[in-house]
Amino acid sequence: MLVRRIVKAAFFCGVGLVVGKTISSQKHKNDVKKILSADYMDDHTKVELMQDLNGIKVDRSKNKMVQLNKNLSTAKNKSVILAKKVAQRLKK
């Protein structure tokens, strides 16, 4: 009796997940079709909407990229220094 309930619950959960995923993917496909078929939008707007729809965040600012690279190199240098200090202490 208990096994039957567990199997039944697992079956319905599985069916619910499959149906939910199918509906979600169909909605995503419909949104993409609407964006691509819109004649009143220019290509730049379409690209931004597609990126927004897919959760892609693009920042085209070069200044921010330079700053990020600087921060990355600083963090890398600090981690190398820390690793050297830890290695020296373990060596003693």
C-alpha positions as CSV (number, residue, x, y, z in Angstrom):
1,M,0.0,0.0,0.0
2,L,2.7,2.4,1.0
3,V,4.9,1.4,-2.0
4,R,2.0,2.1,-4.3
5,R,1.5,5.6,-2.9
6,I,5.2,6.3,-3.3
7,V,5.3,5.0,-6.8
8,K,2.1,7.0,-7.7
9,A,3.5,10.2,-6.1
10,A,6.8,9.8,-8.0
11,F,5.0,9.2,-11.2
12,F,2.9,12.3,-10.9
13,C,5.9,14.4,-9.9
14,G,7.8,13.1,-13.0
15,V,4.8,13.9,-15.2
16,G,4.5,17.3,-13.7
17,L,8.1,18.1,-14.3
18,V,8.0,16.9,-17.9
19,V,4.8,18.9,-18.6
20,G,6.2,22.0,-16.9
21,K,9.5,21.8,-18.9
22,T,7.6,21.3,-22.2
23,I,5.3,24.3,-21.5
24,S,8.3,26.5,-20.5
25,S,10.3,25.6,-23.6
26,Q,7.3,26.2,-25.8
27,K,6.8,29.6,-24.3
28,H,10.4,30.4,-24.8
29,K,10.2,29.3,-28.5
30,N,7.1,31.5,-29.0
31,D,8.8,34.5,-27.4
32,V,11.8,34.0,-29.7
33,K,9.6,33.8,-32.8
34,K,7.8,37.0,-31.8
35,I,11.0,38.9,-31.4
36,L,12.5,37.7,-34.6
37,S,9.3,38.3,-36.6
38,A,8.9,41.9,-35.3
39,D,9.3,44.2,-38.3
40,Y,9.1,47.4,-36.3
41,M,12.3,46.7,-34.3
42,D,15.8,47.2,-35.6
43,D,18.4,44.5,-35.3
44,H,20.2,46.0,-32.3
45,T,16.9,46.0,-30.3
46,K,16.2,42.4,-31.3
47,V,19.7,41.3,-30.1
48,E,19.2,43.1,-26.7
49,L,15.8,41.5,-26.3
50,M,17.2,38.0,-27.1
51,Q,20.0,38.5,-24.6
52,D,17.5,39.7,-22.0
53,L,15.3,36.7,-22.7
54,N,18.2,34.2,-22.4
55,G,19.6,36.0,-19.3
56,I,22.8,37.2,-21.0
57,K,24.2,40.4,-19.6
58,V,26.7,42.1,-21.9
59,D,28.5,45.3,-21.0
60,R,30.2,46.9,-23.9
61,S,32.2,49.4,-21.8
62,K,35.9,49.0,-22.3
63,N,36.7,51.0,-19.2
64,K,34.9,48.4,-17.0
65,M,36.8,45.6,-18.8
66,V,40.1,47.3,-18.1
67,Q,39.2,47.7,-14.5
68,L,38.1,44.1,-14.2
69,N,41.4,42.9,-15.7
70,K,43.2,45.1,-13.2
71,N,41.3,43.7,-10.3
72,L,41.8,40.2,-11.6
73,S,45.6,40.7,-11.9
74,T,45.7,42.2,-8.4
75,A,43.8,39.3,-6.9
76,K,46.0,36.8,-8.7
77,N,49.2,38.5,-7.4
78,K,47.8,38.6,-3.8
79,S,46.9,34.9,-4.0
80,V,50.4,34.1,-5.3
81,I,52.0,36.0,-2.4
82,L,49.7,34.3,0.1
83,A,50.5,30.9,-1.3
84,K,54.3,31.6,-1.0
85,K,53.8,32.7,2.6
86,V,51.9,29.6,3.4
87,A,54.5,27.4,1.7
88,Q,57.3,29.0,3.7
89,R,55.4,28.5,7.0
90,L,54.7,24.8,6.2
91,K,58.4,24.4,5.2
92,K,59.6,25.5,8.6
